[in-house]
Amino acid sequence: MTRADDWLSIGLVCPYSFTRPGGVQNHVLGLARWLRRRGHVVALLGPGHPGRRTLRSLGLPPECFTSTGRSVPVPANGSVARLNFGAASAVRVRSWMSDHYFDVIHLHEPLTPSSSLLALWNADRPLVATFHCCFEDSSFADSTLLRVARRLAPSSLARIDEAVAVSQAAAEAARRAWRVDPVIIGNGVDTAELSTVWTAPAPWRGGKHPRVCFLGRFEEPRKGFSAFRRAVHQVRLSHPDVDAVVIGPGAVPGDTDGLRFLGPLSDADRDRVLGSCDVYVAPNIGGESFGIVLVEALAAGARVVASDLPGFREVLTDDRGLVGWLVPPADAAALGRAINQALGSGDTGLAARGLRRARQFDWESVGPQLEDQYRAAISSRHNRR
């Protein structure tokens, strides 16, 4: 716990709708929970609403969340960002700020045209900004949306006191797009909760059959589901009884190819599946700056096979090398071979290394680093006056 005279009033702002789950939204909610446990006063702002039940499950009172309204889907970076912008949203942002006295405001994706950018323009408090996005060499780097944002960037960036990026890949994107040099602090995960779902092989973690798992919006091309689907055919040549599980929203195809579609699950149910799968597969083809689900899978004891993207490689590398398998993106044959290698691996120490790597992203490691950024921002703003 933070000392009684050491607590802060912190505003957390997310640009993406909380009505749909996502990596940034989950990071913001997890951070809010950790900060409250530390004794800080926390208020959240963003489009949509995570739901009162979700907030309560995280130990967050419903009144700590303020919605900026409904969002609209905007195609961006190979995905769909659900954003909220306009005069009504700006009024809600200003009202939120006038209703609270914040020692510091933490903006996520500060230049995304949604709640975060509106807060950036209107805030008169010390500001910390976290950059999550990674667009590698995609067309998003030269998109109209990003060109417009760049024109607004110089005066807006000057308002930020401390900049953070969730990975080296995200930091490179921030340098390229916004000419900022952020400190790298990874996404946070509650590894203690995930380690409780570990299942010992008997003979497999899922029971009598090997289990491989895909998690994500499988209708979204950049998630690489088509490569996973083809890879499973190859895996079945060596493991005909493999249980291939798919978690996430989307319309189940008419021909499931023997895949088991579980639909969107609660966090607790999803964690239990991760804890019972032998191999977690992340065949994403791009646009991933970190790979928080890779950390979650490692913390749950699964072996990880992933596309060789900069953000994924960063997560899957410890001081001894890789703690998983990396394959070229969209290469279904290589993906299938790697899954078979993971299923047949006798390296009993790999899971332990994976857990140690995951714990480097535990909130007890990430949270204090962000606290340091908050205090640095307060000091920086004070010195600028």
N, C-alpha and C positions, 0 to 999 in steps of 0.2 A: 504493500500500500504506500501511496505517496504521503509524505508528512502533511499534517493538517494545514500548515502554512505554505505548502508547496504545490497545491492543486491549481489547475488552470481551467478556465472556461474555454472550450474548444468547439468551433463550428466546422463540421465536415460537409463538403459539397460534392455531389456526384452529378455528372451531366447526363447519365444514362438512366432510363426508366427502371425503377425498382419493381415494377409489375412483372417484368421478365428477368429471370436470374441471369447473372453474367459475372465474369471474373472481377471486374472493377467494383460492381455493386457488392459482391460477396466480401471483397477486401475491405470496403468501407464499413460494412456492417460488423465484420470481425474486429476491425480497429476500434469501432465505437464500443463494442463489448469489452475489449481489453482495457481501453482508457477508463471506462466506468469502474472496472474492477480495481484500477489503480487509484481511484478516488477523484478523478477529474469529472467536471461537469461537461456533458457532451450534448450537442444538438445537431441533427442531420437535416439536410436539404437536398431535394432532387425531384425529378419527375416521377409520376406514378406513385405507387405505395407498396412496400414489401408485405403488408398485412399485419394486423395486430398480433396474430398468433406467432408469426415469425419473430417479431420484435420481442414478444414475451419470452420465447424460447431462448433468445440471446441475452435475457436479463435487461432488456431495454424497455423503458416505459413508453407506451404508445405516444404520449405527448412530446417525446423527444424528436419525433419525425414531423417535418413539414413538407408537404407536396407542392411543387410548382405547377401542377396540373397534368393533364393528359399529354402524352408524347405522340410524335409522328415518326414513322419509319423512314430512315434516310439511308440509301445504299452507300457504303463507305468501306474501303479497304478490304473488299471481298466479303463483307458481312453486311448486316443491317443494324445501324445505330438508331435507337429510339430516343429522340431528342425533344426538347421543349424550349421554345424561344418566342419572343414577342413581347408586346406591351403588357399584357396581363401577367406574364411570367416575371417581367421586370418589377412590376408592382409587388408581387409576392416575395421576390428576393429582397427588395428594399424593406418591406414590412418585417420579414424575418430578422433582418439585421437590426432594425430599430427595436424589436421586441427582446433582443438579447444583448448583453454586454460580453463580447468575446475578447479574451486575451490574445487569441490567435485564430485565424481561419485557415483550414487546410483544404485546398482546391485540388480535385482530381481531374486530369486532362483540362487544364485551365483555359485553353484556347479553343476547345470544342464549342461550337455555337449552341449553347444550351445553358443550364443553370450555372455551370462553373464560370463561363465567360461573363454572364450577367453579374455574378458575384464579384468577379475580378474588377469589373468596371465600377462597381458601387461600394466596394469595401473601403473602410478607412482604418482598418486594423492590420497588424502584422500578418503577412501572408506566406504560407508554405504551399508549394505547388508540386504535385507528383505527376510525372509524364509516364503513361502506360503504353502508348501506342508504338508499334513497330511495323513499318510498311515496306521494309527491305527494298526491292526494286520494282514494286508493283506500280500500276498506273495511278494509284492514289497519291503518290508523291507529287504528281503533276495535275491533280484533279482541280476542278473549279472551286470546290469547297476549301481545299487547302490554300489555293492562291488567294482567295478572299481573306482567309484567316491570316495569311502572311502579311497582307497589307495593313491589318489591324494590329499586328504583333508588336512592333517596337514600343509604342507608348504603353501597351498593356503589359508587356514583359517587365517594363521598368517598375511596375507596382509590386512585383514579386520579390520577397526578401530572401527566401531560400528555395532552391529547386532540387527535386529528387527524381530519380528514374528507377524503375523496378528491376532493370537489368542493364547489362552493357548494350544489348541490342536496342532497348528503349532509349538509353542515353545517346547512342549514335543517331537515332532518329530525331531526338530533340536538338542535337547539335546541328544536324543537317537542315531541319525545317525551321528551327526557331533561334539558332545561334546562341543557345544557352549551354552551360556545362554543369549538369546536375550531379549531385552525390548519388551513388547507387545504393539503394536499400530495397531488398526484395519484397515480394508480397508475403503476407503473413498467413500462417496455417496453425491450427490448434493440433499439433501432432500428438499430444497426450490423449485426446479423444479418439483419434484415428488408430493409435496403437492398441486400443482396447478391443478392436474388431479383428485382430489377427486371428487367423485360423491355421492350425497345424495341418500339414498334408496327411491325408488318410484314405487312399494314397495321394490324392490331390487335395488342394485347399478347398475345392468345391465338393468334395466327396469322392465318388467312384470315377468321375470323369474329369479330365483337364478342362479348365475354364479360362477363356480369354474374354476381354471386355473392351468395348468401345463406349465412350461417354461423350455426348455433345449433340449439337443440332445437326443430325445426320443429313438433313435436306440442304444444308449449306455447303456448297462445293469445297470451300477452303478447309473444311474439317476432314476431308479425305476419306469419307465413308466408302466410296466406290472402290478405292484401293484396299480397304479393310475387307470388304465383301469378297473381292477376288482372292485376296491372300488366304482367307479362310478355306477356300476350295483347295489350295495347295497344302495347307496345314492338315486337312482331312486325309491326305494321302498317307501321312505318317501317324495321325491321330484321328481315326474315323469317328471316334466317339466324343470329339471335342465339343464342349458347350460354349457356343459363341453368343455372348450377351450384348445387347445394345441398350444403352440408357440415354434418354433424352426425348425432347418433344419432336413431333413430326408425324406425318401420315404413314402408317405402316404399309409398305409395298405389297401388292397382291401376291408376288412370289417372294417369300421370305428367305429362300435358299437355306432353310434350316436354322436361320438366325432366330434368337429369342429376343423379341422387342419388349422391354419392360416399361416403356414410356418414361415421362418425367417422374422422378422419385423425390421424396423428402430427403433432406441431407442425411438423416439417420439411416434411412433405407439404402441410399446410395453408398454410404460408408460401409454398410454391412456387405454389400455386393463387392466393393473393392477389397474388403478383408477376406473374401472367399474366392477371389479370382487368382489364378496362377500367373497370368500375364495381362498387364494393362497395355493397350495399344493406342498410340496417338499418331495417326497417319496424316496429320495436318499438312497442307501444302504451302502454307505461308501466312503472314500477318500475325504471328504469335510472338509476343515480346518476352514472355516469361514461361508459362506452362505451369500454372498453379496446381492443376489436376495431376501433373507428374509428381509434384511434391506430396500431394495427398495419397497417391497410389503407393509411393515409396514408404510413406508413414504407415500405411495399412499393410505393408509387407508384400506387396505384389512386385514381380519383376516387370520392368518397363521396356517396351519397344516403341521407339518414336522416330519421326522424321528428323533428319539432320538439319534442323533450323538453329540459328544462333541462340535464340532464347532457350530452346530445349537442350542444346549442348551445354549451355551454362549451368542449367539445373542438374543435369546428369553427370557432371564432372566434379570429382573430389580431388584431394591432394595426391591420390594414387592413380587417377585416370577415370574412365567411365564406370558408372554404377548401373548401366543399362545398355541397351543396344540401339544404335542409330543407323538409319538407312536413308538412301536418297528419297526425297519427296516424290510421291506419285508412282513409285516403283513397287508395284504389287508383288512381283516375284521376289524382290529383295526383302520385302516386308514379311512374306510367308516364310522365307528361309530364317529370318531373324526370330520370328515367333517360335518356329521349331527348335532353334538353338536355345532359346530361353526356356522352353518346356523341357528340353533335355539336359540343361546345364546342371552339373553337380557341384557348382560353387556355392557351398553353404554360407560362406562369408559375405556374399553379395548382398543379401537382404539386410544384414547388420550394417554394412557400409551405406546402403540406401537409407536406412533409418537415421544414421548419423548425419548424412547429408540433408535429409528432410528437416532434422532438428535445427539446422542452421537457419531455417526459415520459420521457426516457431515464433509465435507472438512474443515469447519471453526474450527472444533475441532481436526481433524486428521492432517491437514496440519501444524499447528504450532508445533505439537509434532515432525514431521519429520524435520522441520527447525531446531529444537533444536538438533536433531541427526546430522544434517549436520555440525552445528557449533562445536558440541562435537568431531566429526571426524576430523575436521580441527585442533582443539586444540590438540587432541590426537596425530595426525601425527606430528605436530610441536614439541610436547614434546618428541617424540621418536627419533628425529634427534639429 
